[in-house]
Amino acid sequence: MNKNKSLIKQITGSREASLVIVLIVLVAVISIMSPSFLSPTNISQIFRNNALTMLMALGMLCVMLTAGIDISITSTLAFAGMIIGLLQKYDVIHNTFLLFIIGTLIGAICGVINGLIISKGKVAPIICTMGAMYIWRGMAYVISNNAWASGADVSGFSDFGKEGSIGPYVILVIAYVIFFVVMKWTKFGRKIYAVGSNEEAARISGINVERTKISVYAIMGLLAGLAGVLSVSIYASAQPNMQYGKEMDVIAACVIGGVSMNGGRGSVVGTFLGALIIAIIAKALPLVGIDAIAQNLVKGVIILVVVVLNVITQRVMDKQALSRREM
């Protein structure tokens, strides 16, 4: 009996374990309703079609750990992606590696600008990135000049992300491994957590808070730029309205994964599980026959339920931690 209680405590006392349980239940229910859901093709499409959200969720994790937020990420993605598409459309550059470098640098510059305004200018993250959201999306429309890069324009480059290519999966795996190591075992990772947990205490302990904030927004921009390049490759086109409104999915993935909006709490594993839940929901709703009009409603309800479960889990963890201190 005591062993059972201990097991229950361990499960309820871990956000990641709770998310795994939610994931198993979700997949089981969907598989019953749609037996073909777990086919290799569907699983491959889940990761390929949501690679951009999964990638940007890592950057959003860093930003939210410092108690910030960035709602300009899909606009940065569109701006970087549009430049990459036009470079190919007008036969300027066709080298895949160079295009990835250029798009990533463009995103990083956008992120640094956000970070400077937020950290040096003391502008609230939501206000700064809301302005940036309109600026970068507007820039994407301006440089496109009512044109877009078609599949023919990016034909060679699209081979990297086409159906059956391992390119997007390789990028995802490398990104998650790097971030797991950085956030768990490096001084920079500890600084991010420290700034989000208590900014003033972090400053007193010698951490350069402004530099850390600039760094996390630069990382977010870098990943958004990388996602922009990847988007052009996966969908074989570049348009100014790429991934419009999808920043909410990225934020939702982090929140579902247990990242605190108040900063200082969250993990790479939790973020991955949160992004995977979002990806599975997006793939499953059409498969189980839910009407397109009702899909956002159902998606919202599922997200809300998972977030509430996360909150309950966190309260259990806090209560257990308090009990151990009292003992």
N, C-alpha and C positions, 0 to 999 in steps of 0.2 A: 504493500500500500504506500509506504514511504517512498519507495523507488518510483512508483507511478506519479506521485505528487512532485517528486524531484524532476522527473522528465517533463511534466506539464509546465513546471516553473522555468525550466531551461528553454522550452519552446516559446512560451509567452514572454520570456525575458529577452528575446532576441528579435530585433526587427527583421533581419535577413531570414531567419527561420520562419517567421510568420508569413513573410512574402513568398517563400518557397511553398508553404502550405496553400496560400491563396492561389498561386500559380498552378499547383497540382489539381486543386478543385476546379479551377477555371478550365483547364485543359480537359479534364475528365468530363465536365458538363458539356463542353463544346463537342468533344469526340462522340458523345452519346447522340447529340442532336445532328452531327454531321460526321459520320464515320471516316470520311476521306480527309478530315482536317490534318491528321498526323502523317500524311503522305510526304515523302522526301521533297516533292515539288513544292508543296505548300510551305514546308518548314524553310526551304531555301528562299522562297518569296517573302516570308515574314522578315527575315534578316536583310535581304536585299532591298526591299521596298521601304524598310524603316532604318536603314543604315545611317541616314542623315540625322534623324532624331536621336539615335543611339550615340552617335559621334558628338553631337552638340550638347547632349546631356552631361557629358564629362566636363565641358567648359562651364555649364550652368551650375554644376556641383561646386566648382571652385568659387564662382561668383556668390552663390547663395551661402556658402560656408563663411563668407566675410559679411553676411547680413545684407548683401546687395542683390540686384536682379538686373537682367539685360533683356529687354523686349525688342531690341533692334537686330537680333541675330539672323532672322530670315531675310531681312532687308540687306544685311551685310552679305549673306549668302547669294542673294540675287545680284547685287552689285558686282561681286567677285566673279560669279558664274557668267554674267553678261559680258564682262571684259574678256574672259577666257573664250567664250563663244565667238565674239567679234574678232579676236586675234586670229582665229582659225578661218572665219568667214571671209576675211580680207587677206588671207594667205600671208600673215605676218609671222606667226609661229605655229608649228605643228608638232613639236617635240613634246611627248606626253609628260616626261619628268619635269621639263622646264615650265610647262603649263601649270602643273601642280605647285611648283615653287612660287610662281607669280601669284596665283590665286590665294595661296596661303599667306604670302606677304601682304597682299592687299587687305585681307581680313585682319591680320595682326595690326596693321596701321590703323584701321577703323577701331579696333579694340583699344589700342593705346590712346587714341583721341578720347574715347569714352572714359578711360581710366584717369586721364589727366584732368578732365573736367570734373569728374566725381571726387577725386582725391585732393587735387589742388584748388579747384574752384568751390569745393564744398557743396556741390549741387546734388540733390537727392537722386539716387540711381534711377528711379522710375521716371523722373522728369527728364534727366539727361538722355536716357536710352529711348524715351518716347520721341524726343526731337530727332535723335539719330535714326530712328526707325523710318521717319518720313524723309529725312535727308538721303539716306543710302538707297531707299527704294526709288525716290525721285531721281537720283543720279542714274540708277539702272535704266529708267525710262528715257532720260535725256540722252545718254550715250547710245541707246539702241536706235533712237531716231525713227521710231515706229517700225523698226526691222527686228528680225530675230534670226538666230542661227538654227538652221534646220539639220536634220539627220545627215543630209548630204555634205553640209559644211563641216560637220564634226565626225565624219565617217571613220577615220582612222582612230581618233581619240576615244570614240565610244566603245571600241573593242575592249578597253580596260574594264568597263562596268557593265558590259552586255550580259544578257542571260547566259549562265553557264561559266562565266569568268569568275576566278577566285579573287580578283582585285579588291572589290569592296570588303570582302570578308577578311582579307589579309590586313587591310587598313584598320578595321574594327578591332581585330585581335591585338595588333601591335599597340594601338592607342590605349586599350583597356589594360594591357600588361604594364605599359609605361606609367599610366596614372595610378594603378594599384601600388606599384613600387614607390612612386614619388609621394603619394599621400600617406602611405603607411610607414615608410622607413627613412624619409629624408627630412632635413632641417626645414626646407622650404615648405613641405607639407605641414609640418608642425606649426610653422608661422601662420599659415592660412587658418588653421583651426584656432590658434591663439587670438588672432585678430577678430574672428567672428565670435569667440566666446566672451572676450572682454577687451575691447579696443584700448581702453586706457591702461589696463594692466599690461597689455602687450607692448604699448609704447614705453611704459616705465621699465619694462624688462629689457629694453634695448632693441626691440623690433621696429624696423622702419615701416610703419603702418601704411603710409602713402605709397611707398614703392611696392609693397605687397598687393595693395588694391590695384595699382596700375598693371601689375603682373597678371593678376587673375582676369582682368578685362582684356588684356592682350592675348591671353591663352584662349579666352572665349571667342575673341575675334578671329584668331588663328584657326580655330576649329570650325568656325562658321565659314571662313574663306575656303578651307579644305572641303567642307561639305558642299559649297557652291561648285567647286571644280568637279567633285564626285557626282553631283546632281546632273551636270552637263553630260558626263560620261554614262551614267546609268540610264538617263531618259533620252539621250541622244538629241538634245536640243537645248537652247538657251533663250529664255524669255524673261522680261522684267518682272513678271508676276510669279516667278518660281517660289514654291513652298509658302505662298501667301497665307498667313494666319497660323502656320504650323509651330510658331514659337510657344503657343499654349501647350502643345503636346510635349515639348521639351521640358517646360516648367512642371507640367503634370507628372512626367516621368520621375523627376527629382523628388517632388513632394510625395508621390506614391512610394518611392524608394526610401523614405524616411529622412530626407534632407530638411532641416529646420529653416523656416523663413526668417527666423531670428538669428541665424548664424551659429557656427561652432559645432554643428551636429549633422552627420551624414557620412556615407561611405561609397566607395566605388562599386562594391558588390551590390549594395542596396540600389544604387542608381541604375546599374545594369538590369536588375530584376524589375525595377519600376518601368524602365524603357521597354523591357520584354513584355510586360503586362499590357502596356499601351499598344505595342505591335500586335500582340495576339488578339486583343479586342478589335483592332482595326481590320484584321484579316477575317476574324470569325463572324462579325455581324452580318456581312452579306451572305456568307456561307450558310448560316442558320435561318436565312430567309427573312431577316428584319428589313423592313422597308427603308429606303434611303432617307426619307424624311424623318423617320424615328431613330435613326442610327446615332445621331448626336445626343438625343435624350437618353438612350440606353447607355451610351458611353459615359455620359456625365454621371449617371446613377452608379455605375460600376466603380468609377474613379472615386466618387464620394464615399462609397462603402469601404473601399480599400483604405482611403485616408483616415476614416474613422477608426478602423481596425488598427492602423498605425499609431494613432493617438492613444488608444487604449493600451496598446503594447508598451508605448513609451511611459505611460503612467505606472504600469506594472513594474517596469524597469526602475523608474525613479523611486517607487515605494520600496522595492527590494534593496536598492542601494542605501536608502535611508535607514532601513532596518539593520543592515550590516554595520553602519556607522554607530548606531545606538548600542549594538552588542559590544 
